[in-house]
Amino acid sequence: SVTISRLPDGTDRAAVEGVIADVLREADEHLSGWNDRSELVRFNVLASTDWQPVSMVLLELVAQAQAVSRATNGTFDITVGPLVRAWGFGPGANAEASAPSPEMLAQLRANVGYEKLELRPSPPALRKSMPGLEIDLDGIAPGWAVDRIAARFEALGLRDYLVELGGEVRARGANAEGRRWRVAVEAPKAGERQAYAVIELDGVGVSTSGDYRDYREVDGRRISHTIDPRSGSPVEHGLASVTVVRESVAEADAWATALMVLGPEEGMALARREQLAALFIWHAEQPGTFVAEETPEFARLRVPPGARL
């Protein structure tokens, strides 16, 4: 969804819609794991360990992802796709599959690891060090698309807008009432939509990673779609969601996933060390209740309780 408060003189709705369509087409052609003809899928099916020429779109997003992987010691990892699929999530997954065996996980983990993917900036190319390595950009591509749309809007002269794609949001300027955009962070309750906190955004984006929307029952237990690359298994700590605000929505998307993998203690320690604007919400002992902790950077963005929305 896109909301624009004011269109500059000489800019019409068709130009705005053209920007959105162009960016979504780029994402589908280069970054989608769901499109069998995308550049990403073509790279994934190759067993070669030679350098493979790629577009700047794919190279730049992989570079952005790898930077977050290095900063988080691999807890965000775009090569984790085979493990995600083995647990019944993502493109090509069997949503009714049983939990993978320890032997299968060990075999899959041999081909997982962000350090097994090399980048060459000029001419743009990627190289696998393992033939079975794959790239999964679902944890960062939606944020990239929002960033890309926003950048194209800026080029058109737009200064007051809000862009949302798959829950990733970026806002700039003021809404129709002349106030900064206010965005609600959901309470992590499955089947419900309730605001837990409200924040103001201007020139930044927000992303939430959580266990309350995308999960499944496997062998009688509920499992999260968030896979820890270190263990090859879904996260099992009590963290329900992590929200991150950052100038780049793609980076907010990736950081939220990494902090969700780390859990409340390790994740909060890293968020404070990196001075991230982050909100952690985890399950309390009483069912249906939560405990939250936020960094000072996030607290500064909060709208006071009871303020007019």
C-alpha positions as CSV (number, residue, x, y, z in Angstrom):
1,S,0.0,0.0,0.0
2,V,1.1,3.5,-0.8
3,T,-0.2,6.8,0.7
4,I,0.9,10.1,-0.7
5,S,-0.2,13.3,1.1
6,R,0.7,15.8,-1.6
7,L,1.8,15.4,-5.2
8,P,4.2,17.9,-6.6
9,D,3.0,20.1,-9.4
10,G,3.5,18.3,-12.7
11,T,3.5,14.8,-11.1
12,D,0.4,12.7,-11.8
13,R,-1.0,9.4,-10.5
14,A,0.2,7.5,-13.5
15,A,3.8,8.4,-12.9
16,V,3.6,7.2,-9.3
17,E,1.9,3.9,-10.3
18,G,4.6,3.4,-12.9
19,V,7.3,3.7,-10.3
20,I,5.6,1.1,-8.1
21,A,5.1,-1.3,-11.0
22,D,8.7,-1.0,-12.2
23,V,10.1,-1.8,-8.8
24,L,7.9,-4.8,-8.2
25,R,8.8,-6.1,-11.6
26,E,12.5,-5.7,-10.8
27,A,12.0,-7.6,-7.6
28,D,10.2,-10.4,-9.3
29,E,12.7,-10.6,-12.2
30,H,15.9,-10.5,-10.1
31,L,15.2,-11.3,-6.4
32,S,12.2,-13.7,-6.2
33,G,12.6,-17.3,-5.0
34,W,8.9,-17.9,-6.1
35,N,9.4,-17.1,-9.8
36,D,11.0,-20.0,-11.5
37,R,12.5,-17.7,-14.2
38,S,14.0,-15.1,-11.9
39,E,17.7,-14.4,-11.9
40,L,17.9,-15.6,-8.3
41,V,16.4,-19.0,-9.1
42,R,18.6,-19.4,-12.1
43,F,21.7,-18.8,-10.0
44,N,20.4,-21.2,-7.3
45,V,20.0,-24.2,-9.7
46,L,23.6,-23.9,-11.0
47,A,26.0,-26.4,-9.5
48,S,29.0,-24.5,-10.8
49,T,31.6,-22.9,-8.4
50,D,32.8,-20.5,-11.1
51,W,32.0,-16.8,-11.1
52,Q,28.5,-16.1,-12.4
53,P,27.7,-12.7,-14.0
54,V,24.7,-11.1,-12.2
55,S,22.8,-7.8,-12.3
56,M,23.7,-4.9,-10.1
57,V,20.2,-5.3,-8.5
58,L,21.1,-8.8,-7.2
59,L,24.7,-8.0,-6.4
60,E,23.9,-4.9,-4.4
61,L,21.2,-6.6,-2.3
62,V,23.5,-9.6,-1.6
63,A,26.2,-7.2,-0.6
64,Q,23.8,-5.5,1.8
65,A,22.7,-8.8,3.3
66,Q,26.3,-10.0,3.7
67,A,27.2,-6.8,5.6
68,V,24.4,-7.6,8.1
69,S,25.6,-11.3,8.3
70,R,29.1,-10.1,9.2
71,A,27.8,-7.7,11.8
72,T,25.6,-10.4,13.4
73,N,28.1,-13.3,13.2
74,G,25.9,-15.1,10.7
75,T,22.6,-15.1,12.6
76,F,21.2,-13.4,9.5
77,D,22.2,-15.6,6.6
78,I,20.7,-15.6,3.1
79,T,22.1,-19.1,2.4
80,V,19.7,-20.7,5.0
81,G,17.0,-21.4,2.4
82,P,17.5,-25.2,2.2
83,L,17.0,-25.4,6.0
84,V,13.9,-23.2,5.8
85,R,12.5,-25.4,3.1
86,A,13.3,-28.6,5.1
87,W,11.1,-27.3,8.0
88,G,8.2,-26.7,5.6
89,F,8.5,-23.0,4.8
90,G,9.3,-20.9,1.7
91,P,9.3,-21.7,-2.0
92,G,9.1,-25.4,-2.9
93,A,8.4,-26.5,0.7
94,N,6.1,-29.3,1.8
95,A,3.9,-27.7,4.4
96,E,2.9,-31.1,5.7
97,A,6.4,-32.5,6.1
98,S,7.6,-34.0,9.4
99,A,10.6,-32.5,11.2
100,P,13.9,-33.3,9.3
101,S,16.2,-35.9,10.8
102,P,19.4,-34.9,12.5
103,E,21.2,-36.6,9.6
104,M,19.3,-34.5,7.0
105,L,20.0,-31.3,8.9
106,A,23.7,-32.1,9.1
107,Q,23.8,-32.7,5.3
108,L,21.9,-29.5,4.6
109,R,24.1,-27.4,6.9
110,A,27.2,-28.4,5.0
111,N,25.9,-26.2,2.2
112,V,24.8,-23.3,4.4
113,G,27.0,-20.3,5.4
114,Y,27.2,-16.8,4.2
115,E,31.0,-17.0,4.0
116,K,30.6,-19.6,1.3
117,L,29.2,-17.0,-1.1
118,E,31.7,-14.6,-2.7
119,L,31.0,-11.2,-4.4
120,R,32.8,-9.5,-7.2
121,P,31.8,-5.8,-7.7
122,S,33.3,-5.3,-11.2
123,P,32.2,-6.8,-13.4
124,P,29.3,-7.8,-11.0
125,A,29.4,-11.5,-10.2
126,L,28.7,-14.1,-7.5
127,R,30.5,-17.4,-6.8
128,K,29.5,-20.4,-4.7
129,S,32.2,-22.2,-2.8
130,M,29.8,-25.2,-2.5
131,P,27.8,-26.5,-5.5
132,G,24.7,-26.9,-3.3
133,L,24.6,-23.4,-1.9
134,E,21.4,-21.4,-2.5
135,I,20.4,-17.8,-1.8
136,D,17.1,-16.9,-0.1
137,L,16.3,-13.2,-0.1
138,D,12.8,-13.4,1.5
139,G,14.2,-11.8,4.7
140,I,15.5,-8.7,3.0
141,A,14.0,-8.3,-0.5
142,P,10.6,-6.7,0.6
143,G,12.6,-4.0,2.5
144,W,14.7,-3.5,-0.6
145,A,11.6,-2.9,-2.7
146,V,10.3,-0.3,-0.2
147,D,13.6,1.5,-0.2
148,R,13.7,1.4,-4.0
149,I,10.2,2.8,-4.3
150,A,11.0,5.6,-1.8
151,A,14.2,6.5,-3.7
152,R,12.2,6.7,-7.0
153,F,9.6,8.8,-5.3
154,E,12.3,11.2,-4.1
155,A,13.5,11.5,-7.7
156,L,10.0,12.5,-8.7
157,G,10.1,15.2,-6.1
158,L,7.7,13.5,-3.6
159,R,8.4,14.4,0.0
160,D,5.3,13.3,1.9
161,Y,4.6,9.6,1.6
162,L,4.2,6.2,3.3
163,V,5.1,2.9,1.5
164,E,4.2,-0.5,2.9
165,L,5.0,-3.9,1.4
166,G,4.6,-7.2,3.3
167,G,4.7,-5.3,6.6
168,E,7.9,-3.4,5.8
169,V,7.2,0.4,6.1
170,R,9.0,3.6,5.2
171,A,7.6,7.1,5.6
172,R,8.8,10.6,5.0
173,G,7.4,14.0,5.6
174,A,3.8,14.6,6.8
175,N,0.4,13.0,6.4
176,A,-2.7,14.7,5.1
177,E,-3.2,16.4,8.5
178,G,0.3,17.9,8.4
179,R,1.7,15.6,11.2
180,R,4.5,13.1,11.1
181,W,3.4,9.6,10.0
182,R,2.5,7.3,12.9
183,V,2.8,3.6,12.6
184,A,1.6,1.0,15.0
185,V,3.7,-2.0,16.1
186,E,1.4,-5.0,16.5
187,A,1.0,-7.0,19.6
188,P,2.3,-10.5,18.7
189,K,-1.0,-12.3,19.0
190,A,-2.0,-14.8,16.3
191,G,-5.4,-14.1,14.8
192,E,-5.6,-10.6,16.3
193,R,-4.6,-7.1,15.2
194,Q,-3.9,-4.9,18.2
195,A,-1.4,-2.1,18.6
196,Y,1.3,-2.6,21.2
197,A,3.2,0.6,20.5
198,V,3.0,3.6,18.2
199,I,6.0,5.3,16.7
200,E,6.6,8.3,14.5
201,L,8.6,7.9,11.3
202,D,10.2,10.5,9.1
203,G,12.8,9.4,6.5
204,V,13.3,6.0,8.1
205,G,11.8,2.5,7.8
206,V,10.5,-0.1,10.2
207,S,10.4,-3.9,10.1
208,T,9.1,-6.6,12.5
209,S,10.2,-10.2,12.7
210,G,8.0,-12.5,14.8
211,D,6.6,-16.0,15.5
212,Y,2.9,-15.1,15.5
213,R,2.0,-15.1,11.8
214,D,4.1,-17.6,10.0
215,Y,4.3,-20.9,11.9
216,R,3.1,-24.5,11.6
217,E,2.5,-27.6,13.7
218,V,5.1,-30.3,13.4
219,D,4.9,-33.6,15.3
220,G,2.6,-32.0,17.9
221,R,4.6,-28.8,18.5
222,R,4.4,-25.3,17.1
223,I,7.5,-24.2,15.3
224,S,8.5,-20.8,14.0
225,H,9.5,-20.0,10.4
226,T,12.6,-18.3,11.8
227,I,15.5,-20.8,11.5
228,D,18.7,-20.4,13.5
229,P,21.6,-21.0,10.9
230,R,23.8,-22.1,13.7
231,S,21.7,-25.1,14.7
232,G,19.7,-25.6,11.5
233,S,16.5,-25.6,13.6
234,P,13.6,-23.2,14.4
235,V,14.2,-20.8,17.3
236,E,12.8,-22.0,20.6
237,H,13.3,-19.1,23.0
238,G,10.3,-17.1,24.2
239,L,10.9,-14.1,22.0
240,A,7.6,-13.2,20.2
241,S,8.7,-10.4,18.0
242,V,11.5,-7.9,17.3
243,T,10.9,-4.5,15.7
244,V,13.8,-2.5,14.2
245,V,13.8,1.1,12.9
246,R,16.6,2.1,10.5
247,E,17.2,4.4,7.6
248,S,17.2,1.5,5.2
249,V,14.2,-0.8,5.4
250,A,16.1,-3.6,3.9
251,E,18.6,-3.4,6.7
252,A,15.8,-3.1,9.3
253,D,14.3,-6.2,7.8
254,A,17.6,-8.2,8.1
255,W,18.5,-6.9,11.5
256,A,15.0,-7.8,12.9
257,T,15.5,-11.4,11.7
258,A,19.0,-11.6,13.2
259,L,17.8,-10.3,16.6
260,M,14.9,-12.7,16.5
261,V,17.3,-15.6,16.0
262,L,19.5,-14.4,18.9
263,G,16.7,-14.1,21.4
264,P,15.9,-11.6,24.1
265,E,19.2,-11.5,26.0
266,E,21.8,-11.9,23.2
267,G,19.6,-9.9,20.8
268,M,19.2,-6.9,23.2
269,A,22.9,-6.9,24.0
270,L,23.7,-6.6,20.3
271,A,21.1,-4.0,19.7
272,R,22.4,-1.8,22.5
273,R,26.0,-2.3,21.3
274,E,25.0,-1.3,17.7
275,Q,22.8,1.5,19.0
276,L,19.8,0.2,17.1
277,A,16.3,1.5,17.5
278,A,14.7,-1.9,18.6
279,L,11.7,-3.2,20.5
280,F,11.7,-6.8,21.9
281,I,8.5,-8.4,23.0
282,W,8.5,-11.9,24.5
283,H,5.9,-14.2,26.0
284,A,5.3,-13.8,29.7
285,E,4.4,-16.7,32.0
286,Q,0.7,-16.0,31.9
287,P,-0.7,-17.1,28.6
288,G,-1.6,-14.2,26.2
289,T,0.6,-11.7,28.1
290,F,3.9,-10.2,27.1
291,V,7.0,-8.5,28.5
292,A,8.8,-5.9,26.4
293,E,12.2,-4.1,26.4
294,E,13.3,-1.4,24.1
295,T,16.6,0.5,23.4
296,P,16.8,4.2,24.1
297,E,16.9,4.9,20.3
298,F,13.5,3.2,20.0
299,A,12.0,5.0,23.0
300,R,12.7,8.3,21.4
301,L,10.4,7.4,18.5
302,R,7.5,6.4,20.7
303,V,4.2,8.3,20.7
304,P,3.1,8.8,24.3
305,P,0.2,6.6,25.4
306,G,-3.1,8.4,25.0
307,A,-1.9,10.8,22.3
308,R,-4.2,11.4,19.4
309,L,-3.4,9.1,16.5
